[in-house]
Amino acid sequence: MKFETKAIHVGEEPNLQPGGSGDVAHPIHLATTFAREKVDHPTGGYEYIRSGNPTRNALEARFAALENGRYGLAFSSGLAAETTIFLSLLQAGDHVVAFDDLYGGSRRLLEKVFRKNFSVDVSFVDARDPAIVEKAITGKTRLIWLETPTNPLLKLCDIKTISAMGRQRGIPVAVDNTFMSSYFQQPLALGADIVLHSTTKYMNGHSDSLGGAVVLNDESLYEKIKFTQNSAGAVLAPFDSFLVLRGLKTLAVRMKQHQENALYIAQYLEKHSRVRKVNYPGLSGHPQHDLARSQASGFGGMLSFELDGDIKQAKIFVESTRFFALAESLGGVESLIEVPSLMTHASVPPEDRRKIGLSDSLIRLSVGIENRQDLLEDLENAFGKI
Ligand SMILES: *Cc1c(COP(=O)(O)O)cnc(C)c1O
C-alpha cells in the first residue's frame, strides 16, 4: 500500500469474519475492562483499557504504517509522549543534547522538570551544524532530541548525519516530526531511532483533539517505552483515537493544500515592503532550502516573518486578521496567526529568545486550507491597519 491508501485502510480493515460487523469505520470501544473465560487467557487479547484498547491499537497500527515503522504508540498529548520517552530512557546524571530552537513546551519540560527535579543535564545547541551537536555529546549523553523544521524559526537539522552520529555512539536520536507530519518527512528512513508527533497538529488536523504519537523500529526501545506508557498511564482515550483515525484519512490531501497555500503566502510576504524577513523552507532563498529538499518531500504549511515594525504594530497586525484566527497551536485546516514572543514562546526567557534570533515582532502563521486569495487579502488588510 502507498501512503494515501495506508492512511485510510491500515487499522480499519472491515471485519468480515463470521460474527464480525463489517464496520468500515472503526468503532469507539469504551469498555474499561474485558471479560475472560479462563483466568490465564484474556479471551480477546485485552485486559484493561490502559494496557490496551481496540480503538487506540487501531490508531497505533496506523501511526506505525504511516512512518514505515514497526511499532506505534498513542499518548494523551505530544508532551505526554515526550515525558514517557524521557522517563523510559533517562536517569539522574544523564545528559541530553537538544536543538536550541525547540517547541517552547518541550524546552520547558526538559529544563523545568527533568533538569530541575530529576538532575538530567541538558545542552541546547544550534543543531543546524552537525559539528556543534557532535561537540556537545559527552560520555553521559543518553539521548539526542531534534525538531526539524523548528518552531517558530523554521530552522532545519540534518537528520541523516546526526542519526549516524548517534548510531556510532549508541545514543538514540529522536525527531519531533510534528511540523512535517508523516506525509512529508520520514525520519526513521533517514536513520533516526524515535519519531514523535503532537497529533494535536497536522496528524489529526482539525483542532479538536489533543494527542501524541511515537513510532520506532527497535524492539527493546519499544518495550521500554511501552512499559512506561502503561506504568505512567498517559494513554490516548478511545474517542480521541477515533478522531485521529478519521483525521489521518485526509492527511495527504490536507498537507498538499497546506503547502500550496503556504508557498503562495510566503512568496507574497517576501515581496512585501513591510516585511523584513520570511522564514519558509520552501523559498529558494531559505538558507537550508537544499537540506529541506533532500530530507523531506515537502515544506509544510508553517511559516514566520519579521514585521518591519515594533511589538505594538505586531499586536495590531495579528488582531486585525479575519480568517487567520489569533490563536496558539497549528496544523488545523483553519489558518492561525500569533506573536511567538508574547504567546507560544513567552515562557522562553528573553535572552534565550534573542540568542536564537526570535525577535519581538516575529509573526507566525499556520496556513490553513482556505482559498489562498482570501488568505492573502486578509493579510493585505492587516498590513493596511499598521
Ligand atoms: C504542540 C507541539 C508539541 C506538544 O504537543 P501537545 O500535543 O500540545 O502536548 C510538541 N512539539 C511540537 C513541534 C509542537 O508543535
The ligand as an SDF file (V2000), in Angstrom:
LIG
                    3D

 15 15  0  0  0  0  0  0  0  0999 V2000
    2.3820   21.2720   20.0510 C   0  0  0  0  0  0  0  0  0  0  0  0
    3.7210   20.6970   19.9280 C   0  0  0  0  0  0  0  0  0  0  0  0
    4.2240   19.8170   20.8950 C   0  0  0  0  0  0  0  0  0  0  0  0
    3.4490   19.4620   22.1450 C   0  0  0  0  0  0  0  0  0  0  0  0
    2.3210   18.7260   21.8680 O   0  0  0  0  0  0  0  0  0  0  0  0
    0.9460   18.7790   22.7300 P   0  0  0  0  0  0  0  0  0  0  0  0
    0.0700   17.8610   21.9710 O   0  0  0  0  0  0  0  0  0  0  0  0
    0.4890   20.2060   22.7630 O   0  0  0  0  0  0  0  0  0  0  0  0
    1.2960   18.2820   24.0960 O   0  0  0  0  0  0  0  0  0  0  0  0
    5.4800   19.2910   20.6830 C   0  0  0  0  0  0  0  0  0  0  0  0
    6.2170   19.6160   19.5990 N   0  0  0  0  0  0  0  0  0  0  0  0
    5.7720   20.4700   18.6700 C   0  0  0  0  0  0  0  0  0  0  0  0
    6.6340   20.7890   17.4910 C   0  0  0  0  0  0  0  0  0  0  0  0
    4.5180   21.0360   18.7930 C   0  0  0  0  0  0  0  0  0  0  0  0
    4.0900   21.8970   17.8700 O   0  0  0  0  0  0  0  0  0  0  0  0
  1  2  1  0
  2  3  1  0
  2 14  2  0
  3  4  1  0
  3 10  2  0
  4  5  1  0
  5  6  1  0
  6  7  2  0
  6  8  1  0
  6  9  1  0
 10 11  1  0
 11 12  2  0
 12 13  1  0
 12 14  1  0
 14 15  1  0
M  END
$$$$
